[in-house]
Amino acid sequence: MFERSFMRPANYFLLPEKEQWGIDEKLGILDWKGDSLTELDLGRMRKYYNVY
């Protein structure tokens, strides 16, 4: 599910919650919590979503 999360748009966290839910539903990752990510994974996500 981690890899699939990168199919979201890079501005995902700026979108309204309802739109985020719709995107995650289409990607099949509604139940993904993002637990157990390594520092490398977190860095990759921060870079992709431009959040620090």
Z-matrix of the N, CA and C atoms (Angstrom, degrees):
N
C 1 1.434
C 2 1.528 1 111.11
N 3 1.320 2 116.13 1 -29.46
C 4 1.466 3 120.09 2 177.92
C 5 1.520 4 110.50 3 -57.15
N 6 1.316 5 117.11 4 -49.70
C 7 1.467 6 120.68 5 -179.44
C 8 1.526 7 111.07 6 -63.77
N 9 1.304 8 116.92 7 -38.49
C 10 1.460 9 121.00 8 -179.96
C 11 1.530 10 111.14 9 -65.60
N 12 1.336 11 117.37 10 -27.77
C 13 1.465 12 120.39 11 -179.72
C 14 1.525 13 112.01 12 -62.73
N 15 1.326 14 117.52 13 -21.39
C 16 1.462 15 120.70 14 178.99
C 17 1.533 16 112.36 15 -80.74
N 18 1.311 17 116.33 16 2.33
C 19 1.459 18 120.84 17 172.16
C 20 1.527 19 110.23 18 -86.53
N 21 1.328 20 116.11 19 -8.65
C 22 1.462 21 120.81 20 174.23
C 23 1.535 22 108.14 21 -70.58
N 24 1.334 23 117.25 22 156.55
C 25 1.461 24 118.49 23 173.74
C 26 1.530 25 109.86 24 -67.87
N 27 1.321 26 117.00 25 150.83
C 28 1.462 27 121.24 26 -177.82
C 29 1.532 28 111.83 27 -62.68
N 30 1.318 29 118.17 28 -23.01
C 31 1.469 30 121.22 29 179.35
C 32 1.537 31 111.75 30 -92.91
N 33 1.292 32 117.31 31 19.01
C 34 1.468 33 124.08 32 -175.26
C 35 1.523 34 112.85 33 -48.07
N 36 1.317 35 117.68 34 -46.85
C 37 1.461 36 120.68 35 -174.47
C 38 1.531 37 112.70 36 -75.14
N 39 1.313 38 117.52 37 -6.95
C 40 1.462 39 121.74 38 175.27
C 41 1.522 40 112.10 39 -95.46
N 42 1.321 41 116.28 40 -8.19
C 43 1.463 42 121.72 41 -178.19
C 44 1.525 43 110.80 42 -81.42
N 45 1.333 44 116.70 43 155.19
C 46 1.469 45 119.61 44 175.24
C 47 1.534 46 110.72 45 -59.98
N 48 1.320 47 115.61 46 149.65
C 49 1.461 48 121.41 47 -177.15
C 50 1.527 49 112.45 48 -54.67
N 51 1.316 50 117.13 49 -41.65
C 52 1.465 51 120.54 50 -179.17
C 53 1.531 52 110.75 51 -60.68
N 54 1.320 53 116.52 52 -39.75
C 55 1.465 54 120.38 53 178.69
C 56 1.529 55 110.89 54 -69.06
N 57 1.332 56 116.90 55 -38.34
C 58 1.466 57 120.85 56 177.03
C 59 1.532 58 110.18 57 -60.59
N 60 1.340 59 116.25 58 -44.62
C 61 1.457 60 120.44 59 179.06
C 62 1.524 61 111.11 60 -60.92
N 63 1.332 62 116.43 61 -41.18
C 64 1.462 63 120.40 62 179.36
C 65 1.517 64 111.93 63 -63.05
N 66 1.317 65 116.01 64 -41.97
C 67 1.469 66 120.81 65 178.85
C 68 1.522 67 109.89 66 -63.15
N 69 1.338 68 116.14 67 -48.83
C 70 1.463 69 120.03 68 -178.45
C 71 1.527 70 111.68 69 -64.12
N 72 1.316 71 116.57 70 -35.21
C 73 1.466 72 119.74 71 177.62
C 74 1.525 73 110.24 72 -63.68
N 75 1.324 74 117.27 73 -45.55
C 76 1.469 75 120.75 74 179.03
C 77 1.518 76 111.84 75 -62.90
N 78 1.328 77 116.80 76 -33.72
C 79 1.464 78 120.85 77 -179.75
C 80 1.533 79 112.79 78 -83.24
N 81 1.324 80 115.94 79 -10.62
C 82 1.464 81 119.92 80 180.00
C 83 1.515 82 113.49 81 74.86
N 84 1.332 83 116.78 82 30.68
C 85 1.464 84 119.51 83 -177.89
C 86 1.536 85 112.03 84 -123.88
N 87 1.330 86 116.68 85 27.60
C 88 1.465 87 119.72 86 -179.59
C 89 1.527 88 112.45 87 -59.38
N 90 1.308 89 117.97 88 -33.85
C 91 1.458 90 120.72 89 -176.46
C 92 1.526 91 113.55 90 -91.48
N 93 1.335 92 118.27 91 3.91
C 94 1.465 93 121.53 92 -179.10
C 95 1.521 94 109.74 93 -78.57
N 96 1.315 95 116.57 94 127.94
C 97 1.454 96 121.50 95 -178.94
C 98 1.529 97 112.77 96 -101.62
N 99 1.298 98 117.41 97 -13.88
C 100 1.460 99 120.29 98 -178.60
C 101 1.520 100 112.73 99 76.36
N 102 1.320 101 116.53 100 23.29
C 103 1.463 102 121.07 101 178.87
C 104 1.519 103 111.04 102 -73.06
N 105 1.306 104 115.37 103 159.48
C 106 1.469 105 123.71 104 172.35
C 107 1.524 106 113.45 105 60.51
N 108 1.329 107 116.95 106 36.14
C 109 1.459 108 119.86 107 177.01
C 110 1.523 109 109.29 108 -85.00
N 111 1.313 110 116.12 109 141.50
C 112 1.461 111 120.67 110 177.17
C 113 1.526 112 108.96 111 -79.89
N 114 1.315 113 116.55 112 169.11
C 115 1.469 114 120.46 113 176.19
C 116 1.524 115 110.65 114 -60.87
N 117 1.320 116 116.50 115 -35.34
C 118 1.461 117 121.26 116 177.50
C 119 1.533 118 110.30 117 -64.03
N 120 1.338 119 116.32 118 -44.75
C 121 1.469 120 121.05 119 177.64
C 122 1.527 121 110.72 120 -60.90
N 123 1.327 122 116.36 121 -46.01
C 124 1.458 123 120.68 122 -179.72
C 125 1.524 124 111.54 123 -61.67
N 126 1.316 125 116.24 124 -41.00
C 127 1.460 126 120.81 125 177.71
C 128 1.518 127 111.45 126 -63.05
N 129 1.304 128 116.14 127 -41.04
C 130 1.465 129 120.47 128 178.21
C 131 1.523 130 111.11 129 -63.44
N 132 1.335 131 115.96 130 -41.90
C 133 1.464 132 119.66 131 178.99
C 134 1.532 133 110.89 132 -66.11
N 135 1.333 134 116.69 133 -44.21
C 136 1.466 135 119.92 134 179.51
C 137 1.527 136 110.67 135 -59.44
N 138 1.299 137 116.08 136 -42.18
C 139 1.467 138 119.88 137 -179.46
C 140 1.539 139 110.51 138 -66.00
N 141 1.316 140 117.45 139 -45.78
C 142 1.463 141 121.64 140 -177.70
C 143 1.517 142 111.69 141 -63.77
N 144 1.348 143 115.22 142 -46.19
C 145 1.465 144 119.57 143 -176.75
C 146 1.529 145 112.87 144 -89.97
N 147 1.341 146 116.35 145 -1.02
C 148 1.454 147 122.91 146 178.25
C 149 1.532 148 111.50 147 55.20
N 150 1.328 149 115.63 148 47.29
C 151 1.465 150 121.95 149 177.20
C 152 1.520 151 108.73 150 -124.60
N 153 1.291 152 116.03 151 133.77
C 154 1.465 153 120.54 152 -179.47
C 155 1.462 154 109.20 153 -133.40
